[in-house]
Amino acid sequence: MSFLGKLPVFLLLGILCGCVPFSDLLKIPDIEAEEASKEQSLKIASISEAVGNYSAAIDIYIKLLSEDPTNEELLFKLANSYLQAGARKDAADVFEQLDKLDPDNKETQLALGRVNLSLFRPEIAKLYFEKTLRLMPADYMALSGLGITEDMAGNHEIARSRFKEALNISPDKKSILNNIALSYLLEGQFKTSIQMLSEIAFDSNSTQLIRQNLAMAYGLAGDREAAKRVSRLDLNPETTETNLRYYDLLRKMDDRTAFRRLLLGTRGSGSTLYEGPS
């Protein structure tokens, strides 16, 4: 079969009509190969993220972006990989690039709010959550994010009012109830916090984070045995003992600002006590 016989009909017609330059046809296999290579790279990056190998995913996204630096989808993937890897400052830098490309993208605004929370920048995070609400009114994630910024500033009653607004929009979100319970915990109302967390910590839809927050609430209230029992539901004895000593340290602190910073600081995986502003 001749070369022309192998071409798709629409391309063959284009040649015969003089509509498609022959030199352009030679580029088609290269374009298809590049697209296939990109798809393969994205699959590898996705698998890498799934198994926790974020550095491999980051390397792939950076390489792809070197060829297409304003690709918003790739930038978002890169930023999220940085965030998962605990490289929060790098994530913030990439999200800021996205913000410059599309300043009215509500997902970018929400992401910038969340990453600035993780960097303990409540004033900056608040600006992004407020902009999110201007772009997407009554968004429960932005409202919950605003609540966290108020907790970080020590404004616990205002924080809980924000969380309750979020809960009115999404009443089935345990993460918001978790955030309300943490607000009471930060204020030193351990009994109320324990009661709220106990109601959501043990059903099938709960999370390890909520259970460990309950363990911490018991620890800060001075009930070491209860804290140990709950902690051991998810953690090994060595990690549990380390956490119990940490709770003992927190319980003795008088500086409430330092207490909030330590309490809201990151744990080993890079996640906070909050389940994000969600």
N, C-alpha and C positions, 0 to 999 in steps of 0.2 A: 504493500500500500504506500502511496506517495505521501510526502509531508502534508500536502494540502488535504489529503483524504483523512488525516488524523485530526484535523481541526474541527471544533464545534461548528455547527451549521451557521450560527449567527456571525461568527468570526469570518467564516469563509465568504459569506455574503458581503461582509464589510470590506474584505480585501477586493472582491470583484467590483464593488461599487467605488472603490477608492476612498472609503471612509476611515479605514484603520491603517495607519502607517505600519509597514512590515517591521520596522525597528521596535515598535511598541509591542508587537506580538512576542518578540524575543524576551521581553521583560516579564511576561505573565508567569512562566514557571518560577522565576526568582521571587516574585511577589507571593505566589502560593506557598513556596518553601518557607519564606519569612513568616507568613501567618501561621503555618503549621508549627514552626519552631517556637513562636511566641505562645501559642496555645499549649504546647508541651511544657514550656517553662512555667506557665501559670499553673498547670496541673501539679508540677513538682513543688512549686511554692505552696500550693494549697495543702498538699500531703505533708510537707515539712511543718507547716503551722499546726496541722492536726496532731502530729506526734510531738509537738513542743520544740521543734528545731527552728526557732524563729530567726536565728542568725543566717541560716541557709535561705529562708524566704526573703529576708532583707536583702541579701546579696543579689538574688534574682531580680527583685523589684528595682534595685538601684541600677542594675545592668540594663533592664528594659527601659528605664527612664532616661538613661544616657542617650538612647536613640529617639525618645519621645518625651522630652522633659516637662511638657504641659499636659500630659495625659492625667486627667483628674481621677479616673478610676484607679490607675496605678499608684498615684500619690496617696489616695485614701487607703489602699491596701498596705502600702509602706508604713504609713503613720500608725495604722492599727497593729502591724507587726512589731513596730518599735514599742508600742504601748504594752502589748502582751509580753514582750521581752523585758519590761521594766525600764526601758530607756525613755522615760517620760519627757525629758527635755528635747530629745531628738524628735519624738512624736509631736510635741508642741511646735517645733520648727516647721515640720512638714504640713501640719494642719494650718499654720499661718501662711504657707505658700498657697494652699488651697483657698484660703480666705481672700488672698489678693487676686486669684484667678476668678473667683465667683463670690463676692462679698455678701450676696443674699441667699446663699445656700444654707438652709436651716440645719441640715445634717452636720455641716462643717461647724456652724455656730455652737451646736449642742456638743460636738466633740471637743471643741476648744474650751467650753465650759468644764467638761469632765476632766480633761487633761490638766487644766489649771487647778482644779480641786486636788488632783493627785500630787501636784507640786506645792500644795498648801499656799495657794494664791487666791484666797476667797474674794478679794476685791475685784481682781481681773475676771475670775470665773463668773461672778455676778453679772458683769457687763455682757458677757456672751449669752448667759441664760436669759437675761432680759431681752436681748436682741432676738433670741430664738422665739420668745413669746410674742414679739412684735410680728415676726414672720409666720408664726404658727400658734395663734392664740389657744389657750387652754390645753397646752401640751403638758402632760403629767410629768414627763421626764425633766423638762425645764423647771417646772414648779418644785419638784423634789430636789433638783440641783440647787435652786435658790434656798431651799430649806437647809441644805448642808452648809452653804456659805454662811448662813446666819448662826448655825451651831458652831462653826469654826470661830466666829467672832464673839461667841458667848451669849448671843441673843436667842435663848432657847425657846421662849414663848413665841416669838416671831417665827422661828424655825418650824415649830409644831403647827402653826397656823398655815404655813406654806405646804407642809406635808399633808395636812388635812384637806387642803384644796386639791392636791394631787390625788388623794384617796377618793374624793368625791367624783373625780373623772374616771379613775380606774380602781374601783373598790376591791377587785380581786388580786391586787398586787401585794404579795407578802413583803416584797422588798420595801415598800413604803411603810408598812407596819414595823418592820425591822428598824427603819430610820427614825420613826417616832420613838420607839423603845430606846434607841441609842441617845436620842436627845434627852430623855429623862435620865439616862445613865450619866451623860456628861454633866448634868445639873446636880448629880448626887442623889437622885431619887431612885435608889437601887430597887426598892420593893416594887414600885410601879413598873420599872424596866423588866424585872424578873417575871412579873405577872404577865406582861405583854408578850415577852419572848417565849415563855412557857406555852402560851396558847398557839404559837405558830411553829415551834421548833421540831415537833415530833410527827407531823403527818407526812404522807407520801410525797407531797409537793414541796416540802421544806428543803433547806440546803445546809451543807456543812457550815457555811459562814454563820447562819442564824444560830445553829447549835453552839458554835464556839463563842458567839457573842453572849449567849445565855451562860455558858461556863464562865466567861469573864465577869458577867454581872454578879454571879454567885461569888466569884473570887474577890471582887471589889467590895461586896457586902460582908466579907469575912467568913463566908461559909465554904471553907476549903474542900470539905468532903463532897459537897454537892457539885462544886466546880470540877473536881477530879472525876466524878462519875460521868458528868455530861461530856467533858473533854475526851474521855476514853472511848466514847462512841465512835469517834473518827480518828483519833490520834494515838500514836504509840506511847508507851510509858515515859520515855525520855523527853519527848516533845511536851507531853502533858506536864511533867515536872518543871520544865523550863518555863512554861506558861504560868504555872502557879507561882513561881518565884517572881515573875514579871508582875503579876497581879498584886503580890505583896508589896512590891516596890511602888506601884502606882497608888496603892491605898495609903501610903505614908506621905504622899506629896501634898504640900500646902499651896504651891504655886499653881493656880487653876489654868493659867495660860499654858504653862509647860505641860500640865496634865492633859489638856486638850490636844496639844501637839503630839504627845506620846501616844495617846489613845487613838487619835485619828491618823497616826503615821502608818506607813506601809508595813505589811507583814511579809513573810518570806517570798511569796509569789508576786508581790507588787500590788496586790489588791488591798483596798482599805476595809475598815469594819463595815462601811456602807456597801450595799450592793449597787454601787453606782447611783446616779440620780434616776433610777428606774423603779 
